Amino acid sequence: MRKTALNVAERVISLTHNLAALLLALATLLVFWQVVTRFILGDAAAWSEVLARGVVIWMVFLVAGAGFRLSAMIPLEFVRSVLPDHLQRVVGFVVMALILCFLGVLVWFGTAMTIRVSTQQVAMLGVPISWFYAAIPVGAALASPGVLLEFFRPIDGVRDDAAARDEVFE
């Protein structure tokens, strides 16, 4: 059961990471189109700027889980390295608990905000602005498996690679 849950969590993180990469490519195309229409055609396509902003918002919130999974969000390696082994795990647990609480707050208040703005429209797109706001609770919920995976099953070699980099700079 635990192995299945870990595999599902890994797949969620992989899926959100890949989706965020696709959204980055889409945002790049939208911004390029905005530049072409503004400076070459002389008539800016205002919808592409607004849509690119929404795509970037979704991208950031979707990739957060992968950032947590790869220990790229909050580097505590120095603190962990100076503590004894049993305290390293305690610090890791405290950090995990605080991050999960913060993500819970984002889910709760992000959902409330998404519902609150559901009657408003995005000016240039004619869609509810809640589609953009929904990135907050969805991204926070999808980031939770990354936090748990990083705590319970660190990626092999990530911490060793970080230690090796630190030795090079010393």
Secondary structure, DSSP 8 states (H G I E B T S, - for coil): -HHHHHHHHHHHHHHHHHHHHHHHHHHHHHHHHHHIIIIISSS--HHHHHHHHHHHHHHHHHHHHHHHHTT-SS--HHHHHHS-HHHHHHHHHHHHHHHHHHHHHHHHHHHHHHHHTTT-B-TTT-SBTHHHHTHHHHHHHHHHHHHHHHHHS--TTHHHHHHHHHHHH-
